[in-house]
Amino acid sequence: MTLRLDMPEENLASILGKAFGNRSFLAGFAITALVAAVALVSFLWTPYDVTRLVIADKTQAPSLAHWFGTDHFGRDILSMIMVGARNSIAVALVAVGIGVGIGVPLGAFAAARGGLVDEALMRLNDLVFAFPALLSAIMITAIFGPGAVNAIIAIGIFNIPVFARVARAGALAIWQREFILAARAAGKGKTLITLEHVLPNIVTLLLVQGTIQFALGILAEAGLSYVGLGTQPPMPSWGRMLFDAQTRMVVAPWMAIFPGMAIVITVLGLNLLGDGIADILDPRSRRRR
């Protein structure tokens, strides 16, 4: 049987009971689900076509026709936020996937091997970590040009050392446990022990870190789009919307208010969700919500 890190065996009903009693988790889940639902709906329907320019309707204030107003090209801001949600989520999701897919195996392998291999991988990890997503995006776009794909690559590269560090730290703690000694005494190799015992015991750490990196991915995508390195027109992006609004704050403040609120609410929801998951799955947490 695979044991869990400092966690007694709990059935699904017990975990669900904790989830429904955790305010942070419920609030984060509700906000995240709402944003995800908006993004999914945008694939099928938006109030207006986000690629259609209606100059006669430019910078209209929020009204029954345009709930969030229009931008300087007459595009409906609500529709743009809906489409921007799916772009931001897609970029952040794939970038986190890159970090998990490469960083976790590297961190787990470094912890299992130890010695010079561990030291070399961690120093390489530190080298990659020294380049923030924005700098990586600048270097990538200088070669391949701006775009959502290059933004994904830049954010994903930044996520790799983050997940490698988390996986290594968690794995090193597991390798000191008694059941690992029992597994080694039973003749299991390091690879099998990592797959059967180490990785299942650090899932909680990775899940919480994943929600954090997801939120940071949303912010990074918005930042890259703001400086013109992320999602390119005519596809909407929350960061690009803020860039377009910066010179029109006096005449059309809603152009900045609503995409800014979308970013804040999404990041807040993901942080609350991660905090709630940590409370539910970590028995050492004593917070009661």
C-alpha positions, -999 to +999 in steps of 0.1 A: +000+000+000+012+035-009+013+058+021+005+095+021+027+121+035+016+128+071-020+120+060-041+093+075-063+072+052-095+092+045-124+082+023-140+104-003-169+113+019-145+127+046-126+148+020-159+161+005-171+170+040-140+190+047-144+207+013-180+218+019-170+231+053-140+251+040-150+287+030-118+294+012-122+263-010-159+270-017-153+306-026-123+298-048-141+269-065-171+291-072-151+319-087-128+296-108-158+276-120-176+308-130-145+320-150-142+286-166-179+286-175-176+320-191-146+309-211-165+278-223-196+297-233-174+321-254-167+292-277-204+290-286-217+325-280-208+360-272-231+391-272-212+406-301-185+396-326-152+406-311-135+410-345-161+434-358-153+471-357-182+496-352-165+530-351-199+547-347-203+529-313-168+537-300-162+544-262-199+540-253-205+539-215-221+507-200-257+504-210-284+478-216-270+472-251-234+470-239-232+460-203-195+468-199-195+495-226-174+496-258-138+503-266-122+528-290-131+506-320-167+501-309-162+465-298-183+451-269-160+449-239-181+421-223-176+399-254-139+407-254-136+397-217-153+364-224-130+356-253-100+369-234-109+345-205-104+315-227-072+328-242-057+335-207-069+301-193-055+283-223-021+299-221-018+295-183-031+259-185-006+247-211+023+266-195+015+249-161+014+216-180+048+222-194+061+230-159+046+199-144+055+176-173+092+185-173+099+200-138+083+172-117+103+144-133+135+164-131+129+172-094+119+136-086+149+122-105+173+146-087+160+136-053+163+099-062+198+100-076+214+126-052+250+134-052+266+151-083+235+144-104+213+162-080+237+191-076+241+195-114+204+195-121+196+220-093+223+244-106+209+241-141+175+247-125+188+278-108+201+291-141+168+287-158+150+302-128+172+334-131+154+343-164+118+356-156+090+349-180+091+384-195+128+382-203+124+347-218+095+360-239+116+389-252+143+365-262+119+341-278+099+367-296+131+383-309+138+351-327+103+338-336+081+369-333+053+377-307+023+354-302+003+333-278+024+302-286+057+319-277+041+333-246+032+298-236+067+286-242+082+315-221+058+310-192+062+272-194+100+275-192+097+297-162+074+271-145+099+242-150+123+252-122+095+260-099+079+226-101+114+209-101+122+226-067+088+217-052+090+181-064+126+177-052+119+191-018+089+169-013+106+139-027+136+143-004+113+143+026+096+111+014+129+094+009+136+097+046+104+078+056+104+043+070+082+028+043+108+038+017+133+018+037+109-011+037+104-008-001+142-008-007+145-038+016+119-055-006+142-051-036+125-022-053+147+001-074+147+039-072+126+043-103+099+020-090+099+036-056+096+070-071+066+060-092+048+039-066+056+058-034+073+092-038+051+108-065+017+098-050+029+113-017+038+147-032+006+151-052-009+175-026+022+198-028+021+198-066-017+204-067-014+235-045+016+247-064-002+242-096-031+265-086-005+291-076+013+289-109-020+289-128-028+323-112+007+335-119+003+323-155-028+344-159-009+374-146+021+366-168+000+363-199-017+396-192+017+412-187+031+398-219+001+409-239+003+443-223+037+448-238+027+433-271+044+399-267+014+377-259-019+372-277-020+393-309-049+413-323-076+407-335-080+381-307-088+398-274-065+396-244-071+411-209-035+425-209-040+440-244-073+456-233-055+473-204-028+486-228-055+500-251-072+516-221-042+534-206-045+565-228-083+567-225-088+565-187-105+599-186-129+595-215-136+557-211-125+544-177-146+512-181-121+500-207-096+495-179-119+488-150-137+456-163-106+437-178-087+447-146-115+433-125-115+401-145-078+396-138-081+404-101-112+381-096-096+352-115-063+353-097-082+358-063-103+327-071-073+305-079-054+316-048-085+309-026-089+275-043-052+266-037-054+278-001-086+257+004-070+226-011-040+229+012-064+232+042-084+202+032-055+178+023-030+189+049-040+175+083-015+198+100-036+229+091-055+241+121-075+268+103-112+266+105-133+285+079 
